[in-house]
Amino acid sequence: MNRRVSNRLLFGAALLSPFAASAQDYPARPIRLIVPFPAGGPSDMFGRLLGIKLSESLGQQVVVENRSGVGGVTGVDVVARSAPDGYTIGLSSAGALAIMPFMMSKMPFDWQKDLALLTLVTRVPEVLVVHPALKVETLKDLVDYARAHPGKLNFGSSGTGSIAHMAVELLKTEAHIDRVHVPYRGAAPAVTDLLGGQVQLVVLDVPVLLPHIRSGALHALGVTSQTRAANLPDVPTTAEGGFPSVLSDNWYGLVAPASTPPGILNKLQTAATAALRSDDLKAQYAKQDAVAAPMTPDEFTAFVTAEQVKWKAVLAATGVKFD
């Protein structure tokens, strides 16, 4: 069956399904929201803000559980393997759905079979920052330094296969530079080591880096988006820095186990969409330069499919594989 048609059947006419009664009683206890990166990172922040709104709408507490590892794959796999009863849902970033399937020899799950895609949650600009000790002022300075010191530039990421990782791989390809990748189990530990000087640069979501940029602890060289970030108006885009192909907006979406009853999926998707359209959640996300981006399940499926096409091409060009 065509996947788009399948999604329509899955989310449509829930009251006609044999699961209608269970959907009417749902939820009767707290819901677990799996965030596939450590506490303190951007996905944790967005997940907790969404969880608060879902709790208000659904009348049950939504409890965030951080399950990090393998570029976000571990946490999403927890969701895929959970009981399909609506009491375990999760966030996913691009890594687990659109990047790692082309990097790993064997994925632990197939998102097209094992997951129900509910909605895109948010899109987030990323920014390339360096430790001030590197003494570079612009993106061109960084490229010149890397070319003059091959193999000496270490960059951290939130995990192998994350968009944070892919952004620097794009820069490597476009600028013809060498660098050493140091993957972490999320954004927060990568930033900790950057502040400590163990790595020299990262490309991560604006919200997690913004306080350190404003304090002067880190120096921003470029926003990897089409336009400048609202909270960093003086930081040029990578296109302005001479590398228009280095674009890497991050994103987070809401997923559930594939066999969850349609009526329950409808309740979750409706509650999430309403939360993401609420003025207060949009404002909280906007403070972090993030854009709430609710979608229908079909729209989210089409979005993930397009992201797969994009990142598959990047991986083919770079030859990066999961170690």
C-alpha positions as CSV (number, residue, x, y, z in Angstrom):
1,M,0.0,0.0,0.0
2,N,1.2,3.5,-0.8
3,R,2.7,5.0,2.4
4,R,0.8,8.3,2.0
5,V,-2.5,6.4,1.7
6,S,-1.5,4.2,4.6
7,N,-1.0,7.3,6.8
8,R,-4.4,8.7,5.8
9,L,-6.0,5.4,6.9
10,L,-4.0,5.3,10.1
11,F,-5.0,8.8,11.3
12,G,-8.4,9.1,9.7
13,A,-11.8,8.1,11.1
14,A,-10.5,6.9,14.4
15,L,-13.9,6.5,15.9
16,L,-14.7,3.9,13.3
17,S,-11.8,1.7,14.4
18,P,-12.0,-1.2,16.9
19,F,-9.7,0.7,19.1
20,A,-12.2,3.6,19.6
21,A,-13.1,2.6,23.1
22,S,-9.5,2.5,24.3
23,A,-8.9,5.9,22.6
24,Q,-11.8,7.4,24.5
25,D,-10.3,6.4,27.8
26,Y,-6.7,7.5,26.9
27,P,-4.6,8.6,28.7
28,A,-5.3,7.0,32.0
29,R,-1.8,7.3,33.4
30,P,1.4,9.3,32.8
31,I,3.0,9.3,29.4
32,R,6.7,8.7,28.8
33,L,8.4,11.1,26.3
34,I,11.8,9.7,25.2
35,V,14.4,12.4,24.4
36,P,17.3,10.7,22.5
37,F,20.0,13.1,23.8
38,P,21.3,14.0,27.3
39,A,19.6,16.5,29.6
40,G,20.6,20.1,29.0
41,G,20.8,19.9,25.3
42,P,18.5,21.5,22.7
43,S,16.3,18.4,22.1
44,D,15.9,18.1,25.9
45,M,14.8,21.7,26.1
46,F,12.3,21.4,23.3
47,G,11.0,18.1,24.6
48,R,10.4,19.4,28.1
49,L,8.6,22.5,26.8
50,L,6.4,20.4,24.6
51,G,5.8,17.9,27.4
52,I,4.4,20.6,29.6
53,K,1.9,21.6,27.0
54,L,0.9,18.0,26.3
55,S,0.3,17.4,30.0
56,E,-2.1,20.4,30.1
57,S,-4.0,19.2,27.0
58,L,-4.1,15.5,27.8
59,G,-4.7,15.7,31.5
60,Q,-1.9,13.4,32.4
61,Q,1.8,14.1,33.3
62,V,4.2,13.7,30.4
63,V,7.5,12.5,31.9
64,V,10.7,13.2,29.9
65,E,13.2,10.3,29.9
66,N,16.7,10.9,28.3
67,R,18.1,7.9,26.4
68,S,21.1,9.0,24.5
69,G,23.5,7.2,22.2
70,V,24.4,6.4,18.5
71,G,23.5,9.9,17.2
72,G,19.9,9.7,18.6
73,V,19.3,6.2,17.3
74,T,19.2,4.6,20.8
75,G,16.4,6.7,22.1
76,V,14.3,6.4,19.0
77,D,14.8,2.6,19.1
78,V,13.4,2.6,22.6
79,V,10.2,4.1,21.2
80,A,10.1,1.7,18.2
81,R,10.3,-1.3,20.6
82,S,7.9,0.0,23.3
83,A,4.4,-1.3,23.8
84,P,2.1,0.4,21.2
85,D,-0.3,1.8,23.7
86,G,0.3,5.5,23.5
87,Y,2.2,5.6,26.8
88,T,5.6,5.9,25.2
89,I,6.3,8.5,22.5
90,G,9.6,10.2,21.6
91,L,11.4,13.0,19.8
92,S,13.7,12.3,16.9
93,S,16.2,14.5,15.2
94,A,17.4,14.2,11.6
95,G,20.1,11.8,12.6
96,A,18.0,8.7,13.5
97,L,15.5,9.1,10.6
98,A,17.4,10.7,7.7
99,I,21.1,10.2,8.2
100,M,22.0,7.1,10.2
101,P,20.1,4.8,7.9
102,F,22.8,5.5,5.3
103,M,25.7,5.3,7.7
104,M,25.0,2.1,9.7
105,S,25.4,-1.4,8.2
106,K,22.3,-2.4,10.1
107,M,19.8,-0.1,11.7
108,P,17.9,-1.5,14.8
109,F,14.6,-0.2,13.4
110,D,13.0,0.8,10.1
111,W,11.1,4.0,10.6
112,Q,8.7,3.2,7.7
113,K,7.6,0.0,9.4
114,D,8.3,0.5,13.1
115,L,7.3,4.1,13.8
116,A,4.3,6.4,13.3
117,L,5.4,9.9,12.4
118,L,3.1,12.3,14.3
119,T,4.4,15.8,13.5
120,L,7.4,17.9,13.0
121,V,8.0,19.8,16.2
122,T,10.5,22.5,15.5
123,R,13.2,23.6,13.1
124,V,16.3,25.1,14.6
125,P,19.2,27.1,13.0
126,E,22.7,26.0,13.9
127,V,25.9,28.1,14.4
128,L,29.6,27.3,14.0
129,V,31.6,28.4,17.0
130,V,35.2,28.2,18.0
131,H,37.1,28.4,21.3
132,P,38.7,31.9,21.5
133,A,42.2,30.3,22.0
134,L,42.0,29.4,18.3
135,K,42.3,33.1,17.4
136,V,40.3,33.1,14.2
137,E,37.8,35.9,13.6
138,T,35.9,34.7,10.4
139,L,35.0,31.5,8.6
140,K,37.7,32.3,6.1
141,D,40.2,32.5,8.9
142,L,39.1,29.1,10.1
143,V,39.5,27.5,6.7
144,D,43.0,29.1,6.3
145,Y,44.0,27.8,9.7
146,A,42.8,24.3,8.9
147,R,44.6,24.2,5.6
148,A,47.8,25.4,7.3
149,H,47.5,22.8,10.1
150,P,46.2,19.6,8.5
151,G,44.9,17.1,11.0
152,K,45.2,19.6,13.9
153,L,41.7,20.9,14.0
154,N,39.4,18.9,16.3
155,F,35.6,19.4,16.1
156,G,33.0,18.0,18.5
157,S,29.5,17.0,17.6
158,S,26.4,15.7,19.4
159,G,27.1,12.3,17.9
160,T,28.2,10.5,14.8
161,G,25.5,11.0,12.1
162,S,23.9,14.0,13.8
163,I,23.3,17.2,11.7
164,A,26.0,18.8,13.9
165,H,28.4,16.2,12.5
166,M,27.2,16.5,8.9
167,A,27.5,20.3,8.9
168,V,31.3,20.0,9.4
169,E,31.5,17.2,6.9
170,L,29.9,19.6,4.4
171,L,32.4,22.3,5.3
172,K,35.2,19.8,4.8
173,T,34.0,19.0,1.3
174,E,33.3,22.5,0.3
175,A,36.5,24.1,1.7
176,H,38.8,21.1,1.1
177,I,40.1,21.0,4.6
178,D,41.2,18.3,7.0
179,R,39.8,17.9,10.5
180,V,39.4,15.3,13.3
181,H,35.8,14.4,14.5
182,V,35.2,13.8,18.2
183,P,31.6,12.5,18.7
184,Y,29.8,13.0,22.0
185,R,26.6,11.6,23.4
186,G,24.7,14.8,22.9
187,A,25.3,18.6,22.6
188,A,25.8,19.3,26.3
189,P,29.0,17.3,26.7
190,A,30.4,18.5,23.4
191,V,30.0,22.1,24.6
192,T,31.6,21.3,28.0
193,D,34.7,20.0,26.2
194,L,34.7,23.0,23.8
195,L,34.7,25.4,26.7
196,G,37.5,23.4,28.3
197,G,39.6,23.5,25.1
198,Q,39.5,19.8,24.4
199,V,38.1,20.5,21.0
200,Q,38.3,23.7,18.9
201,L,35.0,24.0,17.2
202,V,31.4,22.7,17.1
203,V,28.3,23.3,14.9
204,L,25.3,23.1,17.2
205,D,21.8,24.5,17.7
206,V,21.7,28.2,18.4
207,P,19.9,27.8,21.8
208,V,22.5,25.7,23.5
209,L,25.4,27.9,22.3
210,L,23.7,31.3,22.7
211,P,24.6,32.0,26.4
212,H,28.3,31.1,25.8
213,I,28.4,33.3,22.7
214,R,26.9,36.3,24.6
215,S,29.3,35.8,27.5
216,G,32.3,35.8,25.1
217,A,33.3,32.2,26.2
218,L,32.8,31.1,22.5
219,H,33.2,33.0,19.3
220,A,30.6,32.6,16.5
221,L,31.8,32.4,12.9
222,G,28.7,31.6,10.9
223,V,25.0,30.5,11.0
224,T,24.4,27.5,8.8
225,S,21.0,28.7,7.6
226,Q,19.7,30.7,4.6
227,T,19.2,33.8,6.9
228,R,20.8,35.2,10.0
229,A,19.5,34.0,13.3
230,A,17.3,36.5,15.1
231,N,19.2,36.3,18.4
232,L,22.6,36.5,16.5
233,P,22.0,39.4,14.1
234,D,25.7,40.3,13.8
235,V,26.8,36.7,12.9
236,P,26.9,36.2,9.2
237,T,25.6,33.1,7.5
238,T,27.9,30.5,6.0
239,A,26.8,31.7,2.6
240,E,28.0,35.2,3.5
241,G,31.2,33.6,4.6
242,G,31.8,32.1,1.1
243,F,30.2,28.7,1.6
244,P,26.6,28.8,0.4
245,S,26.2,25.0,0.3
246,V,27.0,24.5,4.0
247,L,23.3,24.6,5.2
248,S,22.2,22.5,8.2
249,D,19.1,23.5,10.0
250,N,18.3,21.0,12.6
251,W,14.9,19.6,13.3
252,Y,13.0,17.5,15.8
253,G,9.8,15.5,15.3
254,L,7.4,13.5,17.4
255,V,7.1,9.8,16.9
256,A,5.3,6.8,18.4
257,P,5.4,3.0,17.9
258,A,3.8,2.0,14.6
259,S,1.1,-0.3,15.9
260,T,-0.4,2.3,18.4
261,P,-4.2,2.3,17.9
262,P,-5.3,5.0,15.4
263,G,-7.5,6.8,17.8
264,I,-4.7,7.2,20.3
265,L,-2.4,8.5,17.6
266,N,-5.0,11.0,16.6
267,K,-5.3,12.2,20.2
268,L,-1.5,12.6,20.4
269,Q,-1.2,14.3,17.1
270,T,-4.1,16.7,17.7
271,A,-2.7,17.6,21.2
272,A,0.8,18.1,19.8
273,T,-0.4,20.2,16.9
274,A,-2.5,22.4,19.2
275,A,0.5,22.9,21.5
276,L,2.8,23.9,18.7
277,R,0.3,26.4,17.4
278,S,-0.2,28.0,20.8
279,D,1.2,31.5,21.2
280,D,3.0,30.7,24.4
281,L,4.9,27.7,23.1
282,K,5.7,29.5,19.8
283,A,7.1,32.4,21.9
284,Q,9.2,30.1,24.1
285,Y,10.7,28.4,21.1
286,A,11.3,31.7,19.3
287,K,13.4,32.9,22.3
288,Q,15.7,30.1,21.3
289,D,15.6,31.0,17.6
290,A,13.5,27.9,17.0
291,V,10.4,27.8,14.9
292,A,7.4,25.6,15.9
293,A,6.5,23.6,12.8
294,P,3.4,21.5,13.2
295,M,2.5,19.2,10.3
296,T,0.1,16.4,9.4
297,P,1.5,12.9,9.5
298,D,1.6,12.8,5.7
299,E,3.4,16.1,5.6
300,F,5.9,14.9,8.1
301,T,6.5,11.7,6.2
302,A,7.2,13.7,3.0
303,F,9.5,16.0,4.9
304,V,11.6,13.1,6.3
305,T,11.7,11.5,2.9
306,A,13.1,14.7,1.3
307,E,15.7,14.9,4.2
308,Q,16.8,11.4,3.4
309,V,17.5,12.3,-0.2
310,K,19.5,15.3,0.9
311,W,21.7,13.6,3.4
312,K,22.2,10.4,1.5
313,A,23.9,12.6,-1.2
314,V,26.1,14.2,1.3
315,L,27.2,10.9,2.8
316,A,27.9,9.5,-0.7
317,A,30.2,12.5,-1.4
318,T,32.0,12.3,2.0
319,G,32.2,8.6,2.4
320,V,31.5,8.9,6.1
321,K,30.3,5.7,7.9
322,F,29.4,4.9,11.4
323,D,32.3,3.4,13.3
